[in-house]
Amino acid sequence: MRSLIFVIAAALTPLVIGADNAPSKPQHQTYSQNEIVREVEDFFGEGAQGLAEVLEKAFADHGEPNAYIAGDEVSAALGVGVRYGKGWLQTKSAEPREIHWRGPSIGFDAGANASKIFILVYRLDDVPDLFQLYPGVEGSLFFVGGVGMNYLQSGDTVLAPIRLGAGWRQGVNVGYMDFTREASVVPL
């Protein structure tokens, strides 16, 4: 009788262990539109004009993000431009992490601005995957203040930076954002 119980237990054990240890596809925990609206209002302040429409557009285009970055950015251009930023990456599955970005641009663009920036991050598989170049095209028109958003993509990961800035800047440029763990004054 003991050997029969042992055979039955031995036969069932791999099924139980296999079910518990089966590799699974990573499940991205995303932020709902209501969660992002609350975070954006806390970050930019309630009543910032144009933010609701920008958020609706981002959610309509890409759905729910699985991370976001809240930070500050400065940029300047006279044909050739530079951008520097610093912020905190927030995901539901990891502690907040300080990150930096920089990048050059070239185009029909002039002026300087300082912005608060809130970046929606879509389809980020793992935090280290963020640290790379994200090319994109940007059009901006800041005269004292303004809200703007554009999309940047590398592989499957899409970024939607939402900027609320002050200064004078207008034009269109092509460039990239390079995300790094440490700050650097070299824009390339």
Buried (B, 14 or more C-beta within 10 A) or exposed (E): EEEEEEEEEEEEEEEEEEEEEEEEEEEBEBBEBEBBBEBBBEBBEEEBEEBEEBBEEBBEEBEBBBBBBBBEBBBBBEEBBBBBBBBEBBBEEEEEBEBBBBBBBEBEBBBBBBBBBBBBBBBBEEBEBBEBBBEBEBEBEBEEEBBBBBBBBBEEBBBBBBBBBBBEBBBEBEBBBBBEEEEEEEBE
